[in-house]
Every structure is written in structure tokens, then in C-alpha cells.
Amino acid sequence: MVYSSNLVVAVGLAEDELFSPRKATVWATNTSTCLCKLPFSSKVEAIKLNKSRLIACVKDGMHIYDMKTLKFIHSLAISNPLVRFALSPATENCYLVYSDNVERGIVTVYDAQNLIIKQTIDAHKTPVFRLSVNIKGSLLATCSCKGTMIRVFSLPKGEKLYTFKRGMQVAQIYSLAFSVSSVYLTLSSNSGTIHIFKLSNSKENSAEYKFLLDL
């Protein structure tokens, strides 16, 4: 769903009359009508959108659409159909960040507004598992498949600003998100804990708060 608007994009789990796993249906909830259906040659793996762009990830690449006209703009080829990606909520810093490298945590910063690559970041030694962009499109958080280290980079330059240690044991990160103010970064994992990291102007003053979950 595009924030507080009436637009919803839905992808079906199985073939039926209304929805298909190979189509993205743009639905207007205020009129209960289908605005358009975006067809693809293979199953839609994921959808990301903001007020300016819609990104559909399928087996052969990521396809970019204009949200105002719902017209196709551009495609990005990817080497891994299970690519990890995130789209900035901000339209003025409309960055698409993605990692399709299966050997190392390389992240590409792509300007989805002007359709150019801005930066390539060597974020981790192992493949990236989660990506998150703050609401202003100025910060990127990443974690690898090990889930032990969390790193925060500036956008679009890719300067490393913070490194947080979640723990020594390997964990699967379920979610990674900035607060609205971009002061805190929160993650949850299968270790049964929620970690909240405070982003401070002084790296020495950065703090971590950890909460146990009753799972």
C-alpha cells in the first residue's frame, strides 16, 4: 500500500480470475476497482513502492514503473532471483538498494528517479540478508546472512557511519527498520530478542537496548 493513499498493489498466490502470481494488480480501495494489471513472464517474488516508483522483482530482473502513469520505465538485470532489495520511502531521494551477489555482501545504490547507479558498497564479507532505508532516503542499514553485524551507511555516497554487534552466535534476522526520526534502528531475530540501537552523532555515544521475547 502507498502510505495513506487509496492504492494497493496485490499479487496472487495461485491462479484465479482476479489475481495471479504472475501479475501485479493495482487496486483503488476507495472505488473497489482495478486500475491496471501489470503482467510478467514469471512469478512476482516481491513488490516495493513509494509515491513515485513501483519496483517488481521477478526471476529475470527488477522492473521499474512510474506510479503516476503506471507505465513501464526500465528493467535491471539480476544474477540471483532471491535478490535482497529495499526502496527509499522518499521521492526526492528515490534510491533502490539491492544485493544479488551470492558470495559477498555487495550492495548497489540505484537512483530510481534518474535511472542511474550512484554507488556500490562492499557491506559484508558474506551475502546480505536484510536491507532497510530510512524515511528520508539518507541512511541504509544492512546485515549479512550471519546476522551478527549490523552496518549503517550514508546514501547515496555509501560512507560507513556505524557498525553494531548483535551477538556472537549466527541468527536469522526477521526485520530491520529505522524509527521515523532515524535516531533508532530496530531488529528482531530467531534468537528470541529485539535489539534497538541508538544512532548518535558521536560513535562513542551510540547505545544498544536489548529486549527478550517470550517465544
BATOR-564770 format. One record per residue: residue in one letter; x, z, y of N, C-alpha, C in turn. Coordinates in Angstrom, 1 decimal. Last residue first. Layout:
! residues N
R   aa       nu       nw       nv      cau      caw      cav       cu       cw       cv
R    a        X        Z        Y        X        Z        Y        X        Z        Y
...
This chain:
! residues 215
R   aa       nu       nw       nv      cau      caw      cav       cu       cw       cv
R    l      9.0     23.2    -16.4      8.6     22.0    -17.0      8.2     22.3    -18.5
R    d      9.2     24.7    -13.6      8.7     25.1    -14.9      8.1     23.9    -15.6
R    l     12.2     24.1    -11.7     10.8     23.7    -12.1     10.4     24.3    -13.4
R    l     14.1     25.6     -9.2     13.8     25.4    -10.6     12.4     25.1    -10.8
R    f     15.8     24.3     -6.4     14.6     25.0     -6.9     14.4     24.6     -8.4
R    k     18.4     24.5     -4.1     18.0     24.1     -5.4     16.8     25.0     -5.9
R    y     20.0     23.2     -1.3     19.0     24.1     -1.8     18.5     23.6     -3.1
R    e     23.0     22.8      0.5     22.2     22.4     -0.6     21.2     23.5     -1.0
R    a     24.3     21.5      3.6     23.9     22.6      2.7     23.1     22.0      1.6
R    s     27.0     20.9      5.9     25.9     20.3      5.0     25.6     21.4      3.9
R    n     29.1     21.6      7.4     27.9     22.4      7.5     26.7     21.9      6.7
R    e     31.0     19.8      7.1     31.3     21.1      6.6     30.1     22.0      6.6
R    k     30.0     17.6      8.4     30.0     17.5      7.0     30.2     18.9      6.3
R    s     27.9     17.8     11.1     29.2     18.3     10.6     29.1     18.3      9.1
R    n     25.4     17.0     11.2     26.4     16.2     11.9     27.8     16.6     11.5
R    s     23.9     17.2      7.9     24.3     17.8      9.1     25.3     16.9      9.8
R    l     21.4     17.2      5.6     22.3     16.3      6.3     22.7     16.8      7.7
R    k     20.8     19.1      2.9     20.7     19.1      4.3     21.8     18.2      4.9
R    f     19.2     18.5     -0.2     20.4     18.5      0.6     20.2     18.4      2.1
R    i     17.6     19.9     -2.8     17.3     19.5     -1.4     18.7     19.6     -0.6
R    h     16.6     19.3     -6.1     17.7     19.6     -5.2     17.3     19.1     -3.8
R    i     14.8     20.7     -8.7     14.7     19.9     -7.5     15.8     20.3     -6.5
R    t     15.2     20.7    -12.3     15.4     21.2    -10.9     15.1     20.2     -9.9
R    g     15.2     19.7    -14.8     14.2     20.8    -14.5     14.5     21.4    -13.2
R    s     16.7     17.5    -15.4     17.3     18.8    -15.7     16.4     20.0    -15.4
R    n     15.6     15.2    -14.7     15.1     15.7    -16.0     15.9     17.0    -16.4
R    s     15.0     15.6    -11.1     15.7     15.0    -12.3     15.1     15.7    -13.6
R    s     14.8     14.8     -7.6     14.3     15.5     -8.8     14.9     14.8    -10.0
R    l     15.9     15.3     -4.3     15.9     14.6     -5.6     15.4     15.5     -6.7
R    t     16.0     14.8     -0.8     15.5     15.5     -1.9     15.6     14.6     -3.2
R    l     17.5     15.4      2.3     17.5     14.4      1.2     17.1     15.2     -0.1
R    y     16.8     16.0      5.7     16.9     16.4      4.3     16.8     15.3      3.4
R    v     16.7     14.6      8.1     17.5     15.8      8.0     17.8     16.2      6.6
R    s     14.8     12.6      8.5     16.1     12.2      7.9     17.1     13.4      8.0
R    s     12.2     13.2      9.1     13.2     13.4     10.1     14.6     13.0      9.8
R    v     11.0     12.8      6.6     10.7     11.9      7.8     11.7     12.0      8.9
R    s     13.6     13.0      4.1     12.5     13.5      4.8     12.2     12.6      6.0
R    f     14.4     10.6      1.5     14.7     11.3      2.7     13.4     11.9      3.3
R    a     14.6     10.8     -2.1     13.9     10.5     -0.9     14.4     11.3      0.3
R    l     14.4     10.0     -5.4     15.4     10.3     -4.4     14.7      9.9     -3.1
R    s     13.5     10.8     -8.8     13.2     10.4     -7.5     14.3     10.8     -6.5
R    y     14.8     11.2    -11.3     13.5     10.7    -11.3     13.1     10.1     -9.9
R    i     17.9     10.8    -12.8     17.2     11.1    -11.5     15.9     10.4    -11.5
R    q     19.1     12.3    -15.6     18.4     11.1    -15.1     17.6     11.5    -13.9
R    a     22.4     13.6    -15.8     21.0     13.8    -15.7     20.4     12.5    -15.2
R    v     25.3     15.2    -17.0     24.6     14.0    -16.7     23.1     14.2    -16.7
R    q     26.6     18.2    -15.4     26.0     17.5    -16.5     25.3     16.2    -16.1
R    m     27.4     19.1    -12.9     28.5     18.5    -13.8     27.8     17.7    -14.9
R    g     25.5     18.2     -9.9     25.9     19.1    -11.0     26.9     18.4    -11.9
R    r     25.4     17.0     -7.5     24.1     17.6     -8.0     24.5     18.5     -9.1
R    k     27.2     16.8     -4.6     27.3     17.0     -6.0     26.1     17.7     -6.6
R    f     27.3     14.4     -2.1     26.7     15.6     -2.6     26.9     15.7     -4.1
R    t     28.8     13.0      0.6     28.8     13.0     -0.8     28.3     14.3     -1.3
R    y     28.2     11.0      3.6     28.1     12.3      2.8     28.2     12.0      1.3
R    l     28.9      8.5      4.6     28.7      9.7      5.5     28.8     11.0      4.8
R    k     30.5      5.5      4.4     30.1      6.6      3.6     30.1      7.9      4.5
R    e     29.1      2.6      5.9     30.1      3.7      6.0     29.6      4.9      5.2
R    g     27.5      0.4      6.1     27.9      0.9      4.8     29.0      1.9      4.8
R    k     26.3     -1.0      8.2     27.7     -1.1      8.0     28.2     -0.6      6.7
R    p     23.6     -0.9      8.9     24.0     -1.8      7.9     25.5     -1.8      7.5
R    l     23.5      2.4      7.5     23.1      1.0      7.4     23.1      0.4      8.8
R    s     25.7      4.7      5.9     25.1      4.2      7.1     24.6      2.8      6.8
R    f     25.1      6.6      2.9     25.8      5.6      3.7     25.0      5.2      4.9
R    v     25.5      9.1      0.6     24.7      8.6      1.7     25.6      7.7      2.6
R    r     25.4      9.9     -2.9     26.1      9.5     -1.7     25.2      8.9     -0.7
R    i     25.6     12.2     -5.5     24.7     11.5     -4.6     25.5     11.2     -3.3
R    m     26.6     12.6     -8.8     27.0     12.5     -7.5     25.9     11.7     -6.7
R    t     25.2     12.6    -11.3     26.0     13.8    -10.9     26.4     13.8     -9.4
R    g     24.0     10.5    -12.6     23.2     11.4    -11.8     23.9     12.7    -11.4
R    k     24.8      8.3    -14.1     25.2      9.6    -14.5     24.4     10.7    -13.8
R    c     23.9      6.1    -12.7     23.2      6.4    -14.0     23.6      7.8    -14.5
R    s     24.2      7.2     -9.3     24.5      6.3    -10.4     23.7      6.8    -11.6
R    c     22.5      7.1     -6.2     23.0      7.8     -7.3     23.2      6.9     -8.4
R    t     22.2      6.9     -2.6     22.4      6.3     -3.9     22.8      7.3     -4.9
R    a     20.7      6.3      0.6     21.2      7.2     -0.4     21.2      6.6     -1.8
R    l     21.2      5.1      3.8     21.0      4.7      2.4     21.5      5.8      1.5
R    l     19.9      4.8      7.1     20.6      5.6      6.1     20.2      5.1      4.7
R    s     18.3      3.4      8.8     19.6      3.6      9.2     20.5      4.3      8.2
R    g     15.5      3.1      8.6     16.4      2.0      8.1     17.8      2.1      8.5
R    k     13.9      5.1      9.3     14.4      4.3     10.4     15.2      3.1      9.9
R    i     13.4      6.4      6.9     12.2      5.7      7.6     12.7      4.8      8.7
R    n     16.0      5.6      4.5     15.2      6.5      5.4     14.3      5.7      6.2
R    v     16.0      4.5      1.2     16.3      4.2      2.6     15.5      5.1      3.4
R    s     17.5      4.8     -2.0     16.5      5.2     -1.1     16.9      5.0      0.3
R    l     18.0      4.2     -5.5     18.3      3.9     -4.1     17.2      4.4     -3.2
R    r     19.3      4.9     -8.8     18.3      5.1     -7.7     18.9      4.8     -6.4
R    f     21.5      3.9    -10.2     20.2      4.1    -10.9     19.0      4.3     -9.9
R    v     24.3      1.8    -10.4     23.4      2.5     -9.6     22.0      2.7    -10.3
R    p     27.0      2.0    -12.9     25.8      1.3    -12.3     24.9      2.3    -11.5
R    t     30.0      3.7    -11.7     29.0      3.4    -12.8     27.8      2.8    -12.1
R    k     31.3      4.3     -9.4     32.1      3.7    -10.5     31.2      3.2    -11.6
R    h     29.4      3.5     -6.4     29.7      4.3     -7.5     30.6      3.5     -8.6
R    a     29.5      1.7     -4.1     28.9      3.0     -4.0     29.4      4.0     -5.1
R    d     30.7     -0.5     -2.3     31.1     -0.1     -3.6     30.7      1.4     -3.7
R    i     28.5     -2.7     -0.6     29.0     -1.3     -0.7     29.4     -1.0     -2.1
R    t     28.4     -5.3      1.6     28.4     -5.0      0.2     29.1     -3.6      0.1
R    q     26.2     -6.5      4.3     27.3     -5.7      3.8     27.2     -5.6      2.2
R    k     24.4     -8.5      5.0     25.0     -7.8      6.0     26.3     -7.0      5.5
R    i     23.1    -11.6      4.2     23.8    -10.5      3.7     24.6     -9.8      4.8
R    i     20.0    -12.8      5.8     21.5    -12.8      5.6     22.0    -11.5      5.0
R    l     17.4    -13.0      6.9     17.8    -13.6      5.6     19.3    -13.8      5.5
R    n     16.2    -11.6      8.9     17.0    -12.8      9.3     17.6    -13.5      8.1
R    q     14.8     -9.7      7.4     14.2    -10.3      8.5     14.9    -11.6      8.9
R    a     16.4     -8.7      5.5     15.3     -9.4      5.0     14.5    -10.1      6.1
R    d     19.7     -8.4      5.0     18.7     -8.4      6.2     17.5     -9.3      5.8
R    y     21.0     -6.5      2.5     20.5     -7.8      2.9     19.5     -7.6      4.0
R    v     23.6     -5.1      0.9     22.7     -4.8      2.0     22.3     -6.2      2.6
R    t     24.3     -4.3     -2.5     24.2     -5.4     -1.4     23.2     -5.0     -0.4
R    v     26.4     -2.2     -4.3     25.1     -2.3     -3.5     25.2     -3.4     -2.5
R    i     27.7     -1.4     -7.4     27.9     -2.3     -6.2     26.5     -2.5     -5.5
R    g     28.7      0.4     -9.6     27.6      0.6     -8.6     27.8     -0.1     -7.3
R    r     29.3     -1.7    -12.5     29.7     -0.8    -11.4     28.6     -0.7    -10.4
R    e     28.0     -3.1    -14.5     29.3     -2.5    -14.8     29.7     -1.5    -13.8
R    v     25.8     -4.5    -13.7     25.7     -3.7    -14.9     26.9     -2.9    -15.3
R    n     24.5     -5.1    -10.6     25.7     -5.1    -11.3     25.6     -4.1    -12.5
R    d     22.5     -5.1     -8.8     22.2     -5.8    -10.1     23.4     -5.8    -11.0
R    s     21.1     -3.4     -6.2     22.2     -3.4     -7.1     21.8     -4.0     -8.4
R    y     20.0     -3.6     -2.8     19.8     -3.8     -4.2     21.1     -3.8     -4.9
R    v     18.0     -3.4      0.1     19.3     -2.9     -0.6     19.0     -3.0     -2.1
R    l     16.9     -4.9      2.9     16.7     -4.8      1.5     18.0     -4.5      0.8
R    y     16.0     -3.8      6.1     17.1     -4.1      5.1     16.6     -3.9      3.7
R    c     15.0     -4.1      9.0     14.3     -4.5      7.7     15.4     -4.9      6.6
R    n     14.7     -2.6     11.4     15.9     -2.6     10.6     15.4     -2.9      9.1
R    e     12.2     -3.2     12.3     13.3     -3.6     13.2     14.6     -3.5     12.4
R    t     10.6     -2.2     10.3     10.6     -3.6     10.5     11.7     -4.1     11.4
R    a     11.2      0.4      8.0     11.3     -0.1      9.4     11.4     -1.6      9.5
R    p     11.5      1.0      5.3     10.2      1.0      5.9     10.1      0.4      7.3
R    s     13.7     -1.1      3.4     13.5     -0.2      4.5     12.1     -0.2      5.0
R    l     13.4     -1.2     -0.1     13.2     -1.9      1.2     13.0     -0.9      2.3
R    a     15.5     -1.2     -3.0     14.7     -0.5     -2.1     14.6     -1.3     -0.8
R    f     16.4     -1.6     -6.5     16.3     -2.0     -5.1     15.3     -1.2     -4.3
R    r     18.0     -2.5     -9.4     17.5     -1.4     -8.6     17.5     -1.8     -7.2
R    v     17.1     -4.9    -11.9     17.8     -4.6    -10.7     17.2     -3.4    -10.0
R    l     16.6     -5.9    -14.4     16.3     -4.5    -14.2     17.0     -4.0    -12.9
R    p     17.6     -8.5    -14.6     16.2     -8.3    -14.3     15.8     -6.9    -14.0
R    n     20.6     -9.3    -13.2     20.0     -8.3    -14.0     18.5     -8.1    -13.7
R    s     21.4    -11.1    -11.3     22.0    -11.2    -12.6     21.4    -10.2    -13.6
R    i     19.4    -12.9     -9.0     19.9    -11.7     -9.5     20.4    -11.9    -10.9
R    a     18.8    -14.8     -6.1     19.1    -14.8     -7.5     19.7    -13.5     -7.9
R    l     16.2    -14.6     -3.8     17.5    -14.1     -4.1     17.7    -14.1     -5.6
R    s     14.2    -16.8     -1.8     14.5    -16.1     -3.0     15.9    -15.7     -3.1
R    h     11.9    -16.9      1.0     13.2    -17.1      0.4     13.3    -16.4     -0.9
R    i      9.1    -17.1      1.7     10.2    -17.3      2.7     11.5    -17.7      2.0
R    f      5.6    -17.7      1.3      6.9    -17.5      0.7      8.0    -17.9      1.7
R    k      3.1    -16.0      3.3      3.8    -17.2      2.8      5.2    -16.9      2.3
R    l      1.6    -14.1      4.6      1.6    -14.1      3.1      2.2    -15.4      2.5
R    t      1.7    -13.8      7.2      1.1    -15.0      6.8      0.9    -15.1      5.3
R    k      2.7    -11.2      7.4      1.6    -11.6      8.3      0.9    -12.8      7.8
R    m      4.6    -10.8      5.5      3.4    -10.1      5.3      2.3    -10.5      6.3
R    d      6.4    -13.3      3.9      6.1    -12.8      5.2      4.7    -12.1      5.1
R    y      8.4    -12.6      0.9      7.2    -13.2      1.6      7.0    -12.5      2.9
R    i     10.9    -13.2     -1.5     10.5    -12.6     -0.2      9.4    -13.4      0.5
R    h     11.8    -12.4     -4.7     11.1    -13.4     -3.9     10.6    -12.6     -2.6
R    m     14.5    -12.1     -6.8     13.6    -11.4     -5.9     13.1    -12.4     -4.9
R    g     14.7    -13.4    -10.2     15.2    -13.1     -8.9     14.2    -12.3     -8.1
R    d     13.8    -13.8    -12.8     14.8    -14.8    -12.3     15.2    -14.5    -10.9
R    k     12.0    -11.7    -13.3     13.1    -11.9    -14.2     14.2    -12.8    -13.5
R    v     11.1    -10.3    -10.1     10.8    -10.9    -11.4     12.1    -11.2    -12.1
R    c     10.0     -8.6     -7.4     11.1     -8.7     -8.3     10.6     -9.2     -9.6
R    a      9.0     -9.2     -4.1      8.6     -9.2     -5.5      9.7     -9.5     -6.4
R    i      8.5     -7.9     -1.0      9.5     -8.3     -2.0      9.0     -8.1     -3.4
R    l      7.2     -8.6      2.1      6.9     -8.2      0.7      7.9     -8.7     -0.2
R    r      7.6     -7.5      5.5      8.0     -8.3      4.3      7.4     -7.7      3.1
R    s      6.4     -6.0      7.6      7.0     -7.3      7.9      7.2     -8.2      6.6
R    k      5.6     -3.5      6.8      4.7     -4.3      7.6      5.2     -5.7      7.9
R    n      6.9     -3.6      3.4      6.6     -2.9      4.7      5.7     -3.8      5.5
R    l      7.2     -3.3     -0.2      6.7     -3.9      1.0      6.7     -3.0      2.2
R    k      8.0     -4.2     -3.5      8.3     -3.3     -2.4      7.7     -4.0     -1.1
R    i      7.3     -4.2     -7.0      6.9     -4.7     -5.6      7.3     -3.7     -4.6
R    a      8.6     -5.3    -10.2      8.4     -4.3     -9.1      8.0     -5.0     -7.8
R    e      8.2     -7.2    -12.1      8.8     -6.0    -12.5      8.6     -4.9    -11.5
R    v      6.0     -9.6    -13.2      6.4     -8.9    -12.0      7.0     -7.5    -12.4
R    k      6.8    -12.0    -15.6      6.2    -10.7    -15.3      6.8    -10.1    -14.0
R    s      7.1    -15.4    -14.4      7.3    -14.3    -15.4      6.7    -13.0    -14.8
R    s      6.4    -17.1    -12.4      6.6    -17.7    -13.7      6.8    -16.6    -14.8
R    f      3.7    -16.0    -10.2      5.1    -16.0    -10.6      5.2    -16.6    -12.0
R    p      1.5    -16.2     -7.4      1.8    -16.4     -8.8      3.3    -16.5     -9.1
R    l     -0.3    -14.1     -5.5      1.0    -14.7     -5.5      1.4    -14.9     -6.9
R    k     -3.5    -14.5     -4.0     -2.7    -14.1     -5.3     -1.4    -14.9     -5.3
R    c     -5.2    -13.0     -1.2     -4.5    -14.1     -1.9     -3.9    -13.5     -3.2
R    l     -7.3    -11.3     -0.7     -6.8    -12.1      0.4     -6.0    -13.3     -0.2
R    c    -10.2    -10.1     -2.1     -8.8    -10.6     -2.4     -8.4    -11.6     -1.3
R    t    -12.1     -7.4     -0.7    -11.9     -8.8     -1.0    -10.4     -9.1     -1.3
R    s    -13.1     -5.1      0.5    -13.1     -5.2     -1.0    -13.0     -6.7     -1.4
R    t    -12.8     -4.5      3.1    -13.9     -5.5      2.7    -14.0     -5.7      1.2
R    n    -10.9     -2.6      3.0    -12.0     -2.4      3.9    -13.2     -3.4      3.6
R    t     -8.9     -3.4      1.3     -9.8     -2.4      0.8    -11.0     -2.2      1.7
R    a     -7.7     -6.4      0.3     -8.2     -5.7      1.5     -9.2     -4.7      1.1
R    w     -5.0     -7.2     -1.7     -6.4     -6.8     -1.6     -6.6     -6.1     -0.3
R    v     -3.0     -9.5     -3.4     -3.1     -8.8     -2.1     -4.6     -8.5     -1.8
R    t     -1.6     -9.5     -6.5     -2.9     -9.7     -5.8     -2.9     -8.8     -4.5
R    a      0.8    -11.1     -8.2      0.6    -10.0     -7.2     -0.6    -10.3     -6.4
R    k      1.1    -12.0    -11.6      0.5    -12.3    -10.3      0.5    -11.0     -9.4
R    r      1.7    -11.4    -14.1      2.5    -12.5    -13.5      2.0    -12.9    -12.1
R    p      0.0     -9.6    -15.1      1.3     -9.1    -14.8      2.2    -10.2    -14.2
R    s     -3.2     -9.9    -13.3     -2.2    -10.4    -14.3     -0.9     -9.8    -14.0
R    f     -6.7     -9.4    -12.6     -5.2     -9.1    -12.4     -4.4     -9.6    -13.6
R    l     -9.2    -10.5    -13.1     -8.8    -10.2    -11.8     -7.3    -10.0    -11.6
R    e     -9.4    -11.1    -15.8    -10.0    -12.1    -14.8     -9.4    -11.8    -13.4
R    d     -6.2    -10.3    -17.4     -7.7    -10.3    -17.3     -8.1    -11.1    -16.2
R    e     -3.3     -9.3    -19.1     -4.1    -10.4    -18.6     -5.6    -10.1    -18.6
R    a     -2.1     -6.1    -18.0     -2.4     -7.1    -19.0     -3.3     -8.2    -18.4
R    l     -1.4     -4.9    -15.7     -0.6     -4.5    -16.9     -0.9     -5.5    -18.0
R    g     -1.3     -6.5    -12.4     -2.0     -6.1    -13.7     -1.0     -5.7    -14.8
R    v     -0.6     -5.3     -9.2     -0.1     -6.2    -10.3     -0.7     -5.6    -11.6
R    a     -1.5     -5.3     -5.8     -1.7     -4.8     -7.2     -1.2     -5.8     -8.2
R    v     -1.3     -4.1     -2.6     -0.8     -5.1     -3.5     -0.9     -4.6     -4.9
R    v     -3.5     -3.6      0.1     -3.0     -3.0     -1.1     -2.5     -4.2     -2.0
R    l     -4.3     -2.9      3.5     -3.8     -3.8      2.5     -3.2     -3.1      1.3
R    n     -5.2     -1.4      5.6     -6.1     -1.6      4.5     -5.6     -2.6      3.4
R    s     -2.6      1.0      6.6     -3.4     -0.2      6.7     -4.4     -0.3      5.5
R    s     -0.8      3.0      6.5     -2.2      3.4      6.7     -3.1      2.2      6.9
R    y      1.5      1.5      4.3      1.2      2.6      5.2     -0.3      2.9      5.3
R    v      0.5     -0.8      2.3      1.2     -0.8      3.5      0.8      0.3      4.4
R    m      0.8      0.0     -1.2      0.0      0.0      0.0      0.9      0.0      1.2
